[in-house]
Amino acid sequence: MKLIVSATTDTLDMLLDKAIDGVIFPVRGHAMRYGETFEANQIEGYVKRAHAKGKKAYLSMNAIHHEPELASLESTFESLSGIPFDALYFADLAVYEVAGDYGLVHKLIYYPETYVTSTLDMRFWEEQSVKSAVLSREMTLEDIKVISQESQIGVSIIGHGYLNMFHSKRRLIKTFLNHVKRHDAQDTFNKPYTIIEEIREEEYPIYQDAFGTHIFREKPLSSVHVFDTLSPLVSDFIIDTQFFTPARIETIVDDYIRLQNGEPVDETKYDDHDDGFYFKKTVYRQGGGEAR
Amino acid sequence: MKKPELLAPAGDLEKLKIALTYGADAVFLGGKRFSLRSRASNFDLDDIEDAVDFAHALDKKVYVTTNIFPHSEDLEGLKDYLKALERIRVDAIICASPAIIDVARKHTDLEIHVSTQQSITNSKAVKFWAKRGVKRIVLAREVTLDELKSLKTNSPLDLEVFIHGGMCVSYSGKCTLSNTMTDRDANRGGCAHSCRWNYDLIEKGERLSEQTPFSMASKDLQSIRYISKLLDLGADSLKIEGRMKSAHYIATVVKTYRKLIDEITSDIKVDIPKYLLEIKKAENRLSSKGFMEGMTGVEEQLYALRSEQPTQEFIGMVLDYDPSTHTALIEQRNHFKTGEAVEIFSPRFEPTTFIAKDMHDENGEELDVARHPKQRIRLPVPMPVEKYDMLRKVRDK
């Protein structure tokens, strides 16, 4: 199982010195929900730096593209086409189509966040000749096991980090502050807010950017206590570093390296995390409607 | 000008018949399995077959939603289910998951429409599915009219556009609020509508929602003013959402858009205010233009969960008509009494008002008040009526 970590300029040198397998460079304008994105014309230099340290260089273009953004998508691929990156995460099928024009489909990793939920999804994407697919975050450990046993392509998971649970194109924070006539309604992009539901206590991170509004689970996912179970099932274990400080990222990365080496880690460091959906089976066919 | 398909929801067999009778060209419905809105889906295979027979007799179509993202354990029986849908001649299935699309393509000749759950927003994604045997794309509700123009020009598939009804405020298929907050899987029919709940919005410890709770809820979509433009752009199918809505809602909304489309394509000068008034008779949530003109703002959001009362109340469904006595047999749906102004609503003629009088139950007992749900009542009416015509009461405003 490879350890793959999303990079920022603050953490890149540190990450490249660690015993991880690869780093993720989100491509500006085409990647969302990362701590930082990189201009396409900077990517070549970063890929070289990663390769020089023996690391794989993964790119991410996981944004949803609307029709007017297709021209930019194509020109970005033009810029990237000669760069020897190792893999590219995508969610929008437009990326698959344009990658095909450049003969890059074999480097693609499908990462739609919520759509890869079964053995047959993996088979479909295998037939599309992609390298791997990232499983939906709602998969239980048992789901992951079943999919892994039948998959002929790499099974990737987000193993650590804040899990996004809502993405709207609407600028919901700005709109609300306009509605309540707050003077700061025009200054809402990329600022950290939280929301608390009226009868629940959880405080969910929420922010707004050029892609819309994003809401996250209250606690970041940790896999430290199930790492040994996941290790034989998963090809790529992704550490999503959004919202973490560089120091915290280093601690997290060091701990997963220890786990990969079979060394113990202090699990109490992750008491402020949760285990996502690993042991939480969501219900099917309960019917829609209010459920509080 | 090409006349697009008008596509309506069918929550049950009666609503299906009403939707088609009031002017829909096609309906979509959910089966017992593999469909979102499982609470609205009460069609077993026999029901679907009845629905198909009814629709095909009118030269209309039935699409079946198989639009969940199934987990591995949900896949059992999928192939047989899809083969059964093919055997009973459904006209298409609406799918979100590549897993279901793939099984349908490999084991059936079913026509496949890709659901809005895939949130398709560009023509490259349309081309992806065109190469994989899909016939139609149900576009994301975030697509604007300007984007649709380019999409239509560059897309090789039929494009279906939402024109009316509830809207996910999230990109469809991308929301797991319900999974996290209620353990119910939004992408497998369990959405708890957590986006419509009230929240506090906090910045650096300061509560920004002191007076009004923060909510993500959007107003429903209403596109009366945009139908002409959608027809100009060549949208292939115009979709009304609402499998859980009432029969009266379906009838009112379908008839309104039916008439509007027919007038536009017949070059009849359209009286938009009249249509806006008519659609309000069904409205039970505030509505907006959604993304038709671009990015949404305050006007498209719903704060403090305000609902609108429909301006008319559905009080009875016509079951039969006796021309010798000019009397309709009515099934009561809401309380009404003699002396009240009642409107007959029909797919065949303009709404006509009369005063309810000389009501009798089935045993011939005279009634002052129709107070029992589903009670059968004989009521003289001023014109011949047919099954599925409706009676509604004008509300005091």
Contacts between the chains, C-beta under 8 A, distances in Angstrom:
chain1	res1	chain2	res2	distance
A	64	B	119	6.4
A	64	B	121	5.9
A	64	B	171	6.3
A	65	B	121	6.7
A	65	B	122	5.3
A	65	B	124	7.6
A	66	B	121	4.7
A	66	B	122	6.1
A	66	B	142	7.4
A	66	B	143	7.3
A	66	B	147	5.7
A	67	B	121	7.0
A	67	B	122	4.9
A	67	B	123	6.3
A	67	B	143	7.7
A	67	B	147	4.3
A	67	B	150	4.6
A	67	B	151	5.5
A	67	B	154	7.8
A	68	B	146	8.0
A	68	B	147	6.8
A	68	B	150	7.5
A	69	B	122	7.5
A	70	B	122	5.7
A	70	B	123	7.2
A	70	B	124	6.0
A	73	B	124	7.8
A	92	B	121	7.7
A	92	B	122	7.2
A	92	B	124	8.0
A	92	B	125	6.4
A	93	B	120	7.5
A	93	B	124	6.7
A	93	B	125	3.9
A	93	B	128	4.1
A	93	B	129	7.5
A	94	B	122	5.0
A	94	B	124	3.4
A	94	B	125	5.2
A	94	B	128	7.8
A	96	B	128	6.0
A	97	B	124	4.2
A	97	B	125	7.4
A	97	B	127	5.8
A	97	B	128	5.5
A	98	B	124	6.6
A	113	B	174	6.5
A	114	B	69	6.8
A	114	B	173	5.9
A	114	B	174	5.8
A	114	B	175	7.9
A	114	B	176	6.3
A	114	B	187	6.0
A	115	B	69	5.9
A	115	B	96	7.8
A	115	B	97	7.1
A	115	B	98	7.7
A	115	B	118	7.8
A	115	B	173	6.7
A	117	B	69	4.8
A	117	B	70	6.5
A	117	B	71	5.1
A	117	B	72	7.8
A	117	B	97	7.3
A	117	B	99	7.9
A	117	B	187	7.5
A	118	B	69	7.9
A	118	B	70	5.5
A	118	B	71	5.7
A	118	B	72	4.5
A	118	B	74	7.4
A	118	B	75	6.0
A	118	B	97	7.5
A	118	B	99	5.1
A	119	B	72	4.9
A	119	B	75	7.4
A	120	B	70	8.0
A	120	B	72	7.8
A	120	B	75	6.1
A	120	B	97	8.0
A	120	B	98	7.7
A	120	B	99	3.5
A	120	B	102	6.3
A	120	B	103	6.8
A	121	B	97	6.8
A	121	B	98	5.9
A	121	B	99	4.9
A	123	B	99	7.8
A	123	B	102	7.3
A	124	B	98	4.2
A	124	B	99	6.2
A	124	B	101	7.8
A	124	B	102	4.9
A	125	B	98	7.4
A	127	B	102	7.8
A	136	B	69	7.4
A	137	B	176	7.1
A	138	B	176	6.1
A	138	B	179	5.4
A	138	B	185	6.7
A	138	B	187	7.8
A	139	B	71	7.8
A	143	B	71	6.0
A	143	B	72	6.5
A	146	B	72	4.8
A	146	B	73	7.8
A	147	B	72	6.3
A	165	B	175	7.1
A	165	B	176	4.5
A	165	B	177	5.6
A	165	B	179	7.2
A	165	B	180	5.2
A	166	B	170	5.3
A	166	B	174	7.4
A	166	B	175	5.1
A	166	B	176	7.3
A	166	B	177	5.3
A	166	B	195	7.3
A	166	B	216	7.6
A	167	B	170	6.0
A	167	B	171	5.5
A	167	B	174	4.8
A	167	B	175	7.5
A	168	B	169	5.2
A	168	B	170	4.9
A	168	B	171	6.7
A	168	B	216	6.7
A	169	B	142	4.5
A	169	B	171	6.4
A	169	B	291	7.5
A	169	B	295	7.8
A	170	B	169	6.3
A	170	B	216	7.9
A	170	B	218	7.3
A	170	B	295	7.6
A	170	B	296	5.1
A	170	B	300	7.5
A	170	B	301	7.6
A	171	B	295	7.0
A	171	B	296	7.9
A	172	B	169	7.5
A	172	B	216	5.5
A	172	B	301	7.6
A	173	B	201	7.0
A	175	B	296	7.2
A	175	B	297	5.8
A	175	B	298	5.5
A	175	B	300	8.0
A	175	B	301	5.5
A	176	B	201	6.3
A	176	B	208	7.7
A	176	B	209	7.6
A	176	B	214	5.3
A	176	B	215	7.9
A	176	B	301	7.4
A	176	B	303	7.5
A	177	B	208	6.7
A	178	B	297	7.1
A	178	B	298	5.3
A	179	B	212	6.8
A	179	B	298	4.8
A	179	B	301	6.9
A	179	B	303	5.8
A	180	B	208	7.3
A	180	B	209	7.3
A	180	B	211	6.2
A	180	B	212	5.4
A	182	B	208	6.6
A	191	B	203	7.1
A	192	B	203	7.6
A	193	B	201	6.0
A	193	B	202	6.4
A	193	B	203	5.0
A	193	B	208	7.8
A	194	B	201	7.8
A	194	B	202	4.8
A	195	B	199	4.2
A	195	B	200	6.5
A	195	B	201	5.6
A	195	B	202	7.1
A	195	B	214	6.1
A	196	B	199	6.2
A	196	B	200	4.7
A	196	B	202	6.8
A	197	B	181	7.0
A	197	B	194	7.5
A	197	B	197	5.6
A	197	B	198	7.4
A	197	B	199	5.3
A	198	B	197	6.9
A	198	B	198	4.7
A	198	B	199	6.8
A	198	B	200	7.3
A	198	B	213	6.7
A	200	B	181	6.9
A	202	B	181	7.8
A	203	B	202	7.3
A	206	B	201	7.7
A	212	B	171	7.9
A	213	B	216	7.7
A	215	B	177	7.1
A	217	B	180	5.6
A	277	B	179	7.2
A	280	B	183	6.6
A	281	B	183	7.9
A	282	B	179	4.7
A	282	B	183	5.5
A	282	B	184	6.3
A	282	B	185	3.9
A	282	B	188	7.5
A	282	B	190	7.1
A	283	B	183	5.8
A	283	B	184	5.0
A	283	B	185	6.2
A	283	B	190	5.5
A	284	B	68	7.9
A	284	B	71	7.5
A	284	B	74	6.6
A	284	B	185	5.7
A	284	B	188	4.4
A	284	B	189	6.7
A	284	B	190	6.6
A	285	B	38	4.6
A	285	B	188	6.8
A	285	B	189	5.2
A	285	B	190	6.9
A	286	B	38	7.6
A	286	B	184	5.2
A	286	B	189	7.4
A	286	B	190	4.5
A	287	B	38	5.3
A	287	B	39	3.1
A	287	B	189	6.9
A	287	B	190	7.0
A	288	B	36	7.5
A	288	B	37	5.6
A	288	B	38	7.4
A	288	B	39	5.5
A	288	B	40	7.5
A	288	B	189	6.8
A	288	B	190	6.8
A	288	B	191	4.7
A	288	B	192	7.3
A	288	B	193	6.9
A	288	B	244	7.6
A	289	B	39	6.2
A	289	B	192	7.0
A	289	B	193	6.8
A	290	B	192	6.5
A	290	B	193	6.2
A	291	B	178	7.7
A	291	B	182	4.8
A	291	B	184	6.1
A	291	B	192	3.9
A	292	B	182	7.6
A	292	B	192	7.6
A	292	B	197	7.2
